[in-house]
Structure formats: structure tokens, C-alpha cells
Amino acid sequence: MDIKFSQHFTYGRLLRFAIPSIVMMLVTSVYTIVDGFFVSNFAGETAFAAVNLVIPILMLLGTTGIMFGTGGSAIVAITLGEGRRARANRRFSLFTATTAVTGILLSLCGFFLMEPIARFLGADGALLRDSVQYGRIILCALPLYALQIFFQSFFATAGKPNLGLFVTTCAGLTNVVLDAVLVIGLPQEYKLAGAAVATAASEITGGLIPLIYFARPNSSILRLGRTHFVLPAVWKAVTNGSSEFVGSVTMSFVSTVYNFQLLRYIGEAGVAAYGFMMYISMIFAAAYVGYSVGTAPITGFHDGAGDFAEVRSVFRKSLVIIAVLGVCMTCFAELSARPLAMIFVGYDEALLQLSVDGFRKFALSFLFMGFAIYGSSFFTALNDGLTSALISFLRTFVFETASVFVLPLLLGMSGIWYSIVVAEFMAMVMVAFFLWHKRKQVFAL
């Protein structure tokens, strides 16, 4: 794909540049769901519960890769736009090394603290044993998992979004194939360990391939080389990418709040139905995240080059693309609610109907979700990490938490499903407010 950052981006060029990142995120979401399918159907209920218990902790530890990836790629893109390529490569190398070292330290801490963490979360007996076993195996690959997420943000910045798609596909296939071989083929007592090994191997694949690629002479605009520690640059990447870290932390909290309310108003069936919706919404949200990650380097480059007319052009075209995508995805979700629910909860007709009814309300959130995701990414690309983090925090922690507590008092059970719709709409309005308030700074108007 011969598209340079300095070109004027039409709708066609924007989509051609962003589609590999979109597909990359979709593939990641799909193989995560496939992993859960194998564990649930072949390793058993306790093993599946153990995975779901510790996965949020493991993903939280890996968010350092998101933080340095999104925050660092914005800095590198702006530096490239300023014409300082050597400095951009030094910063790229610095952020890569920082991500790797942080991943190693978190891996060691997590390995020794996994048992007390699992106990704190309520695990005991077989659930505790399985949680610790699964968590410790995954943690062995945490440094490369952090690098995998880190490089996902840098593929587009390096002008190689197709490489990101290739790496993600390789990691996904590694996970799926090894799941099929190890989880199905091993004796019952080793199936969960086999699933953990499969996931760890996919993370090693996803982190090692780009590390080797960027460390050698390559055809991208970035290459790893010698660097030195620069605290202001690292701190800027941390603050700039903090929105993604904040989003991950608050999303874990919000999920707990949802489960609390669902148990209160519906019972265990509500929690099961919500689990199905989270799996599916992960795929839909991945399209928005992929587009935002794919176009962020374009915004950062032109901002660094002082070409604010192109920044405005890319922004306006992106709003149109996201609006069209939102309408299409919402219509698809409404029409396919029952077939999608059948995949996860088709064994129980009452649960199936609850899931279908709830998802058709929940799916209206896809109309607004993309604007908040893109808005947060847009400010990150402009090196305005504080605004990006504020959007992420308000969207997930404040709006969703308030909605899920207040709306059920007004609408009963339906209020829980509509709460995500209201929260995403409020987040979209908030993004519009920030853009209007900062229009002179952002668009030089």
C-alpha cells in the first residue's frame, strides 16, 4: 500500500489506510472469543470460571503496552511531521525498551502475587488452583504481550498497517490451532494448562515478530536502535496514553457494577446474558478502535507539520465514516440478535429470549460509541493526553456507573440495558463540547 502521510487523504485513502488496523482489531477480538469457547466447552465450568476471574487482572497488567503504544505513537508521529526522523526513531526505541522492562517487572510481581490476588477475588478450592495455574502461565508471556499491544499502535505510524494485520493473524492462528491441539487432545487435568500455553504462545508470536522486524533493516519509516532514557519523553507518553489505561481500569469496575445490578434485578440469568453482550460488543467496538488507531498517526503527522487544514479534513471525513459505520453495525446487530445469542446461550430458551431482548436495546449504543472512541483517540494523536483521559474516565466510570444505577429505578430491568446507550450518547455530547471548547487549539480556527 503506497500511501504517504504527507498526501491529502480522500475517503478512499483514509479507508485503505485504516482497514488493516480495523481487521487487526477484529481478528484479535474474534480469537479471544474462540479461546473462551474452547475452555468453556472442553476444559469445564470451573476452568472457564477461573479464566474469567483472572483475565481482567492479566489484561490490566498488559495495558502498559496500550499506554506506551498510543501515547508514544502520537509523539513519534508528530516528530515525523516535524521532519525529525532520527529523533522519532530514538523515541520509538525508548518507548519499546520501556514497555519491555515494565512488562518484565509486572510479570514478576504478578507471578508471585497471583495466589493472594485470586483469593482476594473470592477463589478457593479447585477454582483457586485453576486460577493460579492459568494466571502464572500467562504471566510468563506478559512482557511480549505488552509489546504486542504496543506495536499494534505503531504499525500505522511506521506506514505498515498491513504488517500489523499479518502479525495479528499469525498470533490468532497460533492461539486457535494450539487450543484445538492442547485443550482437546490433553487429558482433563491438563486442558486448562494447555489453553494457557496456547494463549501465551500467541502472545509471544504477536510480540516477537514485530520486535525482530523493527530491530533489523526494514522498509518502514521506523527502526529500533540505540537510545537513552529521557524521563520527560517517557512521562509525556504515559500522560498522553493514560486514557487507555484509565479506560481499562474503570471498565473492570463498571463490569462489576453491571453484574451487581443484574443480580439484583434479574439474577444469574442476567449476568449470563450480559456476558454474551460483552463478547459481541467487543467485536463491534474493535471496528471503531481499529479505525481510530489506524488514522491517529495521520492526524499526529499533519498536526506536527502545521497542516491544520488537513487535520480538519481528516477529522470531518472520519465523522462521516464513523456515522455510516454506526448505522450499519446497529442495523446488523438488531437483525442478527437471535443468531448471535444462539452461539452462546442457545441451550436455554428463557435465557436466549432474555439475551435477545436485552441485546436489541443494548445495540443502540453502537450508534454513538464510535464518536467517543474516536474523540479520545483524536486528542491522544494531538498530544492532549489529559483531555483524552478525561473523556475515557467520564465515559466509562461516571456516565455508565450513573446510568446503570439510575435508569433501573425509572425503567426497571430495561433500564440496565439502556444504560449503556445513554452513557455512550452522553460521551458523544461531551466529545463535541471539548472539540468546540478547544477548536482554536485543535483546528487553528
MARTOR-79041 format. One record per residue (C-alpha): y, x, z; residue number from 0. Coordinates in Angstrom, 3 decimals. Example, Ala and Ser with C-alpha at 12.3 -4.5 7.8 and 13.67 -1.06 7.14 Angstrom:
! MARTOR-79041
NODE         Y         X         Z  num
NODE    -4.500    12.300     7.800    0
NODE    -1.060    13.670     7.140    1
//
This chain:
! MARTOR-79041
NODE         Y         X         Z  num
NODE     0.000     0.000     0.000    0
NODE     3.130     1.761    -1.214    1
NODE     5.842     0.135     0.887    2
NODE     8.536     2.333     2.439    3
NODE    10.631     1.357     5.440    4
NODE    13.853     2.111     3.568    5
NODE    13.137    -0.564     0.937    6
NODE    14.615    -4.056     1.010    7
NODE    11.955    -6.390     2.396    8
NODE    11.334    -9.587     0.484    9
NODE     8.981   -12.250     1.820   10
NODE     6.183   -10.706    -0.224   11
NODE     6.753    -7.185     1.105   12
NODE     7.028    -8.407     4.676   13
NODE     3.731   -10.238     4.428   14
NODE     1.948    -7.383     2.645   15
NODE     3.092    -5.007     5.360   16
NODE     2.261    -7.345     8.277   17
NODE    -1.049    -8.844     7.111   18
NODE    -3.197    -5.791     8.053   19
NODE    -1.787    -5.938    11.603   20
NODE    -2.414    -9.694    11.750   21
NODE    -6.014    -9.270    10.615   22
NODE    -6.425    -6.353    13.041   23
NODE    -5.431    -8.560    15.978   24
NODE    -7.596   -11.435    14.731   25
NODE   -10.634    -9.162    14.458   26
NODE   -10.025    -7.871    17.979   27
NODE    -9.886   -11.438    19.328   28
NODE   -12.994   -12.536    17.449   29
NODE   -15.205    -9.670    18.588   30
NODE   -14.054   -10.206    22.181   31
NODE   -15.324   -13.783    21.921   32
NODE   -18.574   -12.630    20.307   33
NODE   -19.105   -10.243    23.228   34
NODE   -18.815   -13.161    25.640   35
NODE   -21.239   -15.184    23.505   36
NODE   -23.981   -12.545    23.795   37
NODE   -23.580   -12.097    27.542   38
NODE   -23.492   -15.831    28.233   39
NODE   -26.491   -16.717    26.080   40
NODE   -28.770   -13.721    26.706   41
NODE   -27.774   -12.000    29.969   42
NODE   -27.410   -15.177    32.012   43
NODE   -24.878   -17.148    34.015   44
NODE   -24.404   -14.609    36.812   45
NODE   -23.840   -11.771    34.353   46
NODE   -21.316   -13.873    32.438   47
NODE   -19.514   -14.721    35.682   48
NODE   -19.397   -11.013    36.550   49
NODE   -17.826   -10.165    33.194   50
NODE   -15.189   -12.856    33.576   51
NODE   -14.472   -11.728    37.122   52
NODE   -13.668    -8.107    36.317   53
NODE   -12.343    -8.359    32.743   54
NODE    -8.786    -9.266    33.851   55
NODE    -8.703    -6.147    36.047   56
NODE   -10.011    -3.935    33.242   57
NODE    -7.521    -5.377    30.763   58
NODE    -4.719    -4.914    33.281   59
NODE    -5.565    -1.215    33.628   60
NODE    -5.566    -0.900    29.833   61
NODE    -2.092    -2.388    29.470   62
NODE    -0.602     1.076    29.864   63
NODE    -1.656     1.537    26.240   64
NODE     0.304    -1.567    25.253   65
NODE     3.293    -0.429    27.271   66
NODE     3.500     3.067    25.787   67
NODE     2.454     1.780    22.359   68
NODE     5.078    -0.926    21.911   69
NODE     7.793     0.862    23.856   70
NODE     7.085     4.238    22.271   71
NODE     6.715     2.975    18.707   72
NODE    10.164     1.381    18.902   73
NODE    11.656     4.725    19.943   74
NODE     9.798     6.587    17.193   75
NODE    10.761     4.028    14.529   76
NODE    14.445     4.258    15.461   77
NODE    14.240     8.063    15.464   78
NODE    12.715     7.966    11.976   79
NODE    15.516     5.650    10.873   80
NODE    17.999     8.235    12.115   81
NODE    16.333    10.797     9.830   82
NODE    14.905    12.971    12.646   83
NODE    11.239    13.150    11.643   84
NODE    10.342    16.272    13.652   85
NODE    11.725    14.706    16.813   86
NODE     9.831    11.494    16.030   87
NODE     6.558    13.441    15.843   88
NODE     7.282    15.193    19.132   89
NODE     7.908    11.838    20.809   90
NODE     4.762    10.394    19.240   91
NODE     2.748    13.326    20.615   92
NODE     4.372    12.950    24.036   93
NODE     3.554     9.250    24.288   94
NODE    -0.027     9.852    23.113   95
NODE    -0.600    12.522    25.760   96
NODE     0.997    10.390    28.473   97
NODE    -1.202     7.433    27.584   98
NODE    -4.342     9.578    27.694   99
NODE    -3.512    11.198    31.052  100
NODE    -2.544     7.857    32.600  101
NODE    -5.783     6.355    31.301  102
NODE    -7.852     9.125    32.901  103
NODE    -6.147     8.689    36.286  104
NODE    -6.555     4.905    36.229  105
NODE   -10.175     5.269    35.160  106
NODE   -10.968     7.476    38.150  107
NODE    -9.153     5.206    40.596  108
NODE   -10.772     2.095    39.178  109
NODE   -14.266     3.625    39.241  110
NODE   -14.141     4.283    42.982  111
NODE   -12.263     1.073    43.840  112
NODE   -14.349    -1.291    41.707  113
NODE   -16.589    -2.451    44.559  114
NODE   -13.765    -3.272    47.024  115
NODE   -11.844    -4.960    44.198  116
NODE   -14.867    -7.110    43.318  117
NODE   -15.360    -8.012    46.992  118
NODE   -11.688    -8.956    47.254  119
NODE   -12.096   -11.255    44.245  120
NODE   -14.912   -13.053    46.049  121
NODE   -18.058   -11.418    44.645  122
NODE   -21.152   -10.889    46.770  123
NODE   -24.886   -10.519    46.269  124
NODE   -26.023   -10.369    42.650  125
NODE   -22.523   -11.181    41.396  126
NODE   -21.107    -8.190    43.276  127
NODE   -23.825    -5.902    41.937  128
NODE   -23.303    -7.023    38.347  129
NODE   -19.508    -6.862    38.599  130
NODE   -19.531    -3.289    39.887  131
NODE   -22.115    -2.160    37.326  132
NODE   -20.273    -3.691    34.376  133
NODE   -16.847    -2.570    35.543  134
NODE   -17.800     1.061    36.169  135
NODE   -19.469     1.459    32.783  136
NODE   -16.396     0.057    31.008  137
NODE   -14.059     2.235    33.071  138
NODE   -15.733     5.364    31.692  139
NODE   -14.157     4.491    28.337  140
NODE   -10.790     3.349    29.722  141
NODE    -8.751     6.373    28.505  142
NODE    -9.878     5.783    24.915  143
NODE    -9.419     2.024    25.308  144
NODE    -5.802     2.669    26.307  145
NODE    -5.418     4.928    23.261  146
NODE    -6.986     2.276    21.025  147
NODE    -4.344    -0.249    22.111  148
NODE    -1.647     2.419    21.920  149
NODE    -2.451     3.338    18.319  150
NODE    -2.544    -0.327    17.276  151
NODE     1.233    -0.336    17.728  152
NODE     1.694     2.980    15.898  153
NODE    -0.319     2.308    12.731  154
NODE     2.508     0.252    11.251  155
NODE     5.109     2.777    12.437  156
NODE     3.144     5.517    10.679  157
NODE     3.157     3.433     7.491  158
NODE    -0.624     2.934     7.711  159
NODE    -1.293    -0.682     8.777  160
NODE    -4.467    -0.738     6.653  161
NODE    -5.841     2.160     8.688  162
NODE    -5.376     0.038    11.818  163
NODE    -7.407    -2.731    10.250  164
NODE   -10.159    -0.250     9.311  165
NODE   -10.320     1.211    12.831  166
NODE   -10.375    -2.206    14.491  167
NODE   -13.124    -3.386    12.142  168
NODE   -15.204    -0.294    12.941  169
NODE   -14.740    -0.885    16.673  170
NODE   -15.608    -4.560    16.314  171
NODE   -18.735    -3.911    14.295  172
NODE   -19.823    -1.277    16.815  173
NODE   -19.494    -3.825    19.595  174
NODE   -21.272    -6.647    17.771  175
NODE   -24.160    -4.509    16.472  176
NODE   -24.785    -2.816    19.809  177
NODE   -24.559    -6.179    21.596  178
NODE   -27.233    -7.546    19.302  179
NODE   -29.450    -4.490    19.803  180
NODE   -28.957    -3.835    23.513  181
NODE   -28.351    -7.274    25.010  182
NODE   -31.131    -8.961    23.053  183
NODE   -33.525    -6.013    22.962  184
NODE   -33.395    -4.682    26.529  185
NODE   -35.299    -6.154    29.500  186
NODE   -33.401    -8.780    31.509  187
NODE   -32.311    -6.410    34.278  188
NODE   -30.615    -4.078    31.762  189
NODE   -28.954    -6.638    29.475  190
NODE   -25.583    -6.612    31.266  191
NODE   -25.519    -2.817    31.289  192
NODE   -26.312    -2.915    27.574  193
NODE   -23.364    -5.241    26.981  194
NODE   -21.101    -2.871    28.925  195
NODE   -22.322     0.118    26.914  196
NODE   -21.677    -1.803    23.683  197
NODE   -18.113    -2.602    24.734  198
NODE   -17.464     0.951    25.938  199
NODE   -18.814     2.365    22.657  200
NODE   -16.482     0.102    20.658  201
NODE   -13.513     1.268    22.737  202
NODE   -14.463     4.904    22.231  203
NODE   -14.695     4.264    18.486  204
NODE   -11.339     2.487    18.418  205
NODE    -9.576     5.268    20.310  206
NODE   -11.275     8.339    18.862  207
NODE   -10.909     7.658    15.123  208
NODE    -7.076     7.428    15.141  209
NODE    -6.837    10.334    17.595  210
NODE    -8.732    12.552    15.151  211
NODE    -6.792    11.189    12.176  212
NODE    -3.342    11.844    13.611  213
NODE    -4.364    15.238    15.027  214
NODE    -5.205    16.516    11.525  215
NODE    -3.067    16.824     8.381  216
NODE    -2.765    13.282     7.010  217
NODE    -0.849    11.158     4.525  218
NODE     1.080     9.150     7.132  219
NODE     4.602     9.910     8.350  220
NODE     3.343    10.834    11.839  221
NODE     1.175    13.652    13.124  222
NODE     0.184    14.840    16.587  223
NODE     1.356    18.302    17.512  224
NODE     2.870    20.342    20.293  225
NODE     5.229    18.636    22.668  226
NODE     6.614    18.943    26.170  227
NODE     7.173    16.457    28.943  228
NODE    10.524    14.669    28.674  229
NODE    10.948    12.269    31.594  230
NODE    13.870    10.250    30.125  231
NODE    11.875     9.593    26.931  232
NODE     8.769     8.533    28.885  233
NODE    10.832     6.326    31.159  234
NODE    12.534     4.730    28.158  235
NODE     9.127     3.951    26.639  236
NODE     7.979     2.453    29.957  237
NODE    11.044     0.229    30.337  238
NODE    11.051    -0.674    26.657  239
NODE     7.384    -1.655    26.683  240
NODE     7.416    -3.230    30.122  241
NODE     7.478    -6.758    28.686  242
NODE     3.861    -6.420    27.537  243
NODE     2.821    -5.092    30.960  244
NODE     4.696    -7.870    32.723  245
NODE     3.121   -10.403    30.359  246
NODE    -0.403    -9.221    31.179  247
NODE     0.171    -9.273    34.932  248
NODE     1.815   -12.677    35.005  249
NODE    -0.735   -14.178    32.598  250
NODE    -3.513   -13.311    35.063  251
NODE    -1.568   -15.063    37.797  252
NODE    -0.842   -18.090    35.616  253
NODE    -4.532   -18.438    34.714  254
NODE    -5.331   -18.606    38.418  255
NODE    -2.702   -21.320    38.908  256
NODE    -4.127   -23.323    35.996  257
NODE    -7.632   -23.134    37.466  258
NODE    -6.310   -24.246    40.854  259
NODE    -4.630   -27.302    39.345  260
NODE    -7.617   -28.116    37.146  261
NODE    -9.982   -28.059    40.116  262
NODE    -7.566   -30.315    41.974  263
NODE    -7.095   -32.904    39.226  264
NODE   -10.300   -32.728    37.159  265
NODE   -12.869   -30.498    38.849  266
NODE   -15.159   -27.815    37.444  267
NODE   -15.285   -29.501    34.034  268
NODE   -11.544   -28.931    33.695  269
NODE   -11.981   -25.227    34.348  270
NODE   -14.705   -25.046    31.695  271
NODE   -12.519   -26.922    29.196  272
NODE    -9.593   -24.587    29.933  273
NODE   -11.862   -21.595    29.325  274
NODE   -12.650   -22.913    25.834  275
NODE    -8.937   -23.389    25.116  276
NODE    -8.130   -19.859    26.246  277
NODE   -10.739   -18.389    23.916  278
NODE    -9.405   -20.322    20.928  279
NODE    -5.721   -19.810    21.744  280
NODE    -6.409   -16.078    21.892  281
NODE    -7.187   -16.188    18.171  282
NODE    -4.139   -18.277    17.282  283
NODE    -1.800   -16.112    19.366  284
NODE    -3.265   -12.998    17.730  285
NODE    -1.704   -14.044    14.416  286
NODE     1.760   -14.115    15.986  287
NODE     1.187   -10.859    17.868  288
NODE    -0.105    -9.163    14.718  289
NODE     2.937   -10.214    12.700  290
NODE     5.298    -9.094    15.479  291
NODE     3.603    -5.707    15.862  292
NODE     3.452    -5.227    12.094  293
NODE     7.147    -5.921    11.482  294
NODE     8.603    -4.260    14.603  295
NODE     8.770    -0.767    13.008  296
NODE    10.738    -2.205    10.077  297
NODE    13.313    -3.660    12.473  298
NODE    13.474    -0.446    14.500  299
NODE    13.843     1.768    11.424  300
NODE    16.746    -0.204     9.950  301
NODE    18.416    -0.508    13.339  302
NODE    18.212     3.261    13.721  303
NODE    19.598     3.699    10.200  304
NODE    22.503     1.350    10.979  305
NODE    21.456    -1.081     8.231  306
NODE    22.201    -4.265    10.158  307
NODE    22.213    -6.399     7.009  308
NODE    18.526    -5.603     6.532  309
NODE    17.835    -6.258    10.226  310
NODE    19.362    -9.723     9.794  311
NODE    17.424   -10.284     6.577  312
NODE    14.064    -9.347     8.121  313
NODE    14.818   -11.472    11.178  314
NODE    15.687   -14.584     9.159  315
NODE    12.672   -14.250     6.899  316
NODE    10.462   -13.754     9.953  317
NODE    11.677   -17.003    11.494  318
NODE    10.737   -18.867     8.329  319
NODE     7.298   -17.217     8.179  320
NODE     6.608   -17.975    11.842  321
NODE     7.728   -21.599    11.456  322
NODE     5.400   -22.132     8.471  323
NODE     2.562   -20.354    10.255  324
NODE     3.100   -22.516    13.351  325
NODE     2.909   -25.774    11.390  326
NODE    -0.228   -24.656     9.535  327
NODE    -2.020   -23.474    12.679  328
NODE    -1.120   -26.609    14.628  329
NODE    -2.437   -28.866    11.860  330
NODE    -5.630   -26.815    11.631  331
NODE    -6.125   -26.934    15.413  332
NODE    -5.662   -30.710    15.533  333
NODE    -8.143   -31.282    12.696  334
NODE   -10.770   -28.808    13.909  335
NODE   -10.603   -29.507    17.657  336
NODE   -14.079   -31.064    17.850  337
NODE   -15.937   -28.464    15.700  338
NODE   -14.330   -25.637    17.678  339
NODE   -15.229   -27.243    21.005  340
NODE   -18.824   -27.719    19.844  341
NODE   -19.257   -23.927    19.682  342
NODE   -18.558   -23.508    23.400  343
NODE   -19.268   -26.811    25.179  344
NODE   -21.363   -28.822    22.735  345
NODE   -24.204   -29.074    25.259  346
NODE   -22.333   -31.698    27.370  347
NODE   -20.812   -34.766    25.676  348
NODE   -18.427   -35.605    28.533  349
NODE   -17.179   -32.020    28.729  350
NODE   -16.936   -31.909    24.950  351
NODE   -14.722   -35.005    24.839  352
NODE   -12.540   -33.679    27.668  353
NODE   -12.124   -30.387    25.816  354
NODE   -11.277   -32.071    22.504  355
NODE    -8.703   -34.411    24.060  356
NODE    -7.117   -31.604    26.046  357
NODE    -7.048   -29.165    23.152  358
NODE    -5.272   -31.629    20.863  359
NODE    -2.433   -31.779    23.406  360
NODE    -2.594   -28.042    24.133  361
NODE    -2.472   -27.173    20.399  362
NODE     1.085   -28.495    20.048  363
NODE     2.167   -25.286    21.781  364
NODE     1.336   -23.336    18.600  365
NODE     4.473   -24.842    17.016  366
NODE     6.695   -22.887    19.444  367
NODE     4.550   -19.986    20.677  368
NODE     5.307   -17.655    17.769  369
NODE     9.066   -17.680    18.305  370
NODE     8.768   -16.433    21.890  371
NODE     6.214   -13.753    20.960  372
NODE     8.300   -12.547    18.013  373
NODE    11.531   -12.711    20.025  374
NODE    10.139   -10.481    22.758  375
NODE     8.805    -8.006    20.175  376
NODE    12.116    -8.077    18.276  377
NODE    14.081    -6.932    21.326  378
NODE    11.466    -4.260    22.066  379
NODE    11.894    -2.959    18.498  380
NODE    15.644    -2.693    19.157  381
NODE    15.026    -0.625    22.309  382
NODE    16.172    -3.501    24.527  383
NODE    13.183    -3.476    26.846  384
NODE    14.965    -5.318    29.654  385
NODE    15.602    -8.440    27.557  386
NODE    12.073    -8.275    26.148  387
NODE    10.579    -8.041    29.645  388
NODE    12.764   -10.900    30.868  389
NODE    11.573   -13.118    28.015  390
NODE     7.944   -12.285    28.761  391
NODE     8.338   -12.836    32.508  392
NODE    10.167   -16.158    32.196  393
NODE     7.798   -17.424    29.509  394
NODE     4.558   -16.746    31.351  395
NODE     5.429   -16.697    35.041  396
NODE     8.365   -19.061    35.510  397
NODE     8.044   -21.672    32.760  398
NODE     4.254   -22.013    32.740  399
NODE     3.915   -21.975    36.521  400
NODE     6.680   -24.557    36.977  401
NODE     5.281   -26.772    34.217  402
NODE     1.707   -26.762    35.472  403
NODE     2.854   -27.799    38.956  404
NODE     5.491   -30.371    37.978  405
NODE     4.084   -32.153    34.906  406
NODE     0.805   -33.324    36.539  407
NODE     2.944   -35.145    39.137  408
NODE     4.590   -37.075    36.293  409
NODE     1.780   -37.399    33.736  410
NODE    -1.395   -36.891    35.730  411
NODE    -4.233   -34.966    34.082  412
NODE    -2.456   -34.897    30.704  413
NODE     0.421   -33.034    32.326  414
NODE    -1.775   -29.945    32.719  415
NODE    -2.500   -29.790    29.005  416
NODE     1.122   -30.498    28.056  417
NODE     2.461   -27.874    30.464  418
NODE     1.812   -25.030    28.006  419
NODE     3.657   -26.997    25.296  420
NODE     6.729   -27.471    27.490  421
NODE     6.633   -23.832    28.621  422
NODE     6.486   -22.481    25.052  423
NODE     9.314   -24.791    23.963  424
NODE    11.487   -23.600    26.858  425
NODE    10.665   -19.990    25.971  426
NODE    11.766   -20.606    22.374  427
NODE    15.085   -22.032    23.597  428
NODE    15.523   -19.040    25.889  429
NODE    14.964   -16.615    22.997  430
NODE    17.586   -18.480    20.977  431
NODE    20.020   -18.149    23.881  432
NODE    19.507   -14.386    24.158  433
NODE    19.914   -13.926    20.415  434
NODE    23.169   -15.889    20.416  435
NODE    24.472   -14.087    23.501  436
NODE    23.639   -10.644    22.042  437
NODE    24.464   -11.397    18.391  438
NODE    27.202    -8.734    18.178  439
NODE    24.987    -6.075    19.721  440
NODE    21.865    -7.046    17.737  441
NODE    23.255    -8.015    14.345  442
NODE    26.668    -6.313    14.441  443
NODE    28.342    -9.673    13.741  444
//
